[in-house]
Amino acid sequence: MQFFIDTANLGDIREAHALGILDGVTTNPSLMAKEGIAGKDRVLAHYKAIADIVQGPVSAEVIATDLAGMLAEAEELIEVDPNIVVKVPMIKDGVKAIKALSDRGIKTNCTLVFSAGQAILAAKAGATYVSPFVGRLDDVSTDGLALIEDIVTIYTNYGYDTQVLAASIRHPMHIIECARMGADVITSPLGPILALLNHPLTDKGLAQFLADHKRVS
Ligand code: G3P
């Protein structure tokens, strides 16, 4: 399973990259706004800064919601770096944009996916990645992980090439369950990724090893 980090924070991206386990980055307009990145030139420069840290896919989301606008933005985004993936919302014109872009070999990430039906449309349109939002479904008392399982099953049934990119990850068990279900990618903030490191028996065992070593040294 590939690990992407879901942030526009360069410090967090560098920290995850330094761990040696980072395969890519996803961003969205809210994450860019959180870093105070606004204006076309600054936004494009920030995507370039991210792509310079991580040698892997970097999802950059369009703001337009009409087909012509999304395609025009995609042209600017793909000029930034060869690793840019154009992130497009799951709306009618978004599906059309994904189809047009994928027909040209441009990588896309279909975002804001909350149902298996939406995931089928994304795959039919040729999306490189589909992004079901696990945590946001959990937030409304719906099983987000069950959606991951459904999409993996459906894509396997028909041999769709679209990769299941589990998004809106909130805690380490989301990551572990996505791996168990066969998601191709998870994208997570730094916290849940680092939380995978932790186990009290590791800490206790290491303390014991070091104490025993010191006792006889
Ligand atoms: O990038 C999309 C998704 O991962 C957002 O997560 O935590 O805002 O629901 P969250």
Boltz pocket constraint, residues with backbone or C-beta under 6 A from the ligand:
constraints:
  - pocket:
      binder: B
      contacts: [[A, 6], [A, 26], [A, 27], [A, 28], [A, 133], [A, 135], [A, 136], [A, 167], [A, 168], [A, 169], [A, 187]]
      max_distance: 6.0
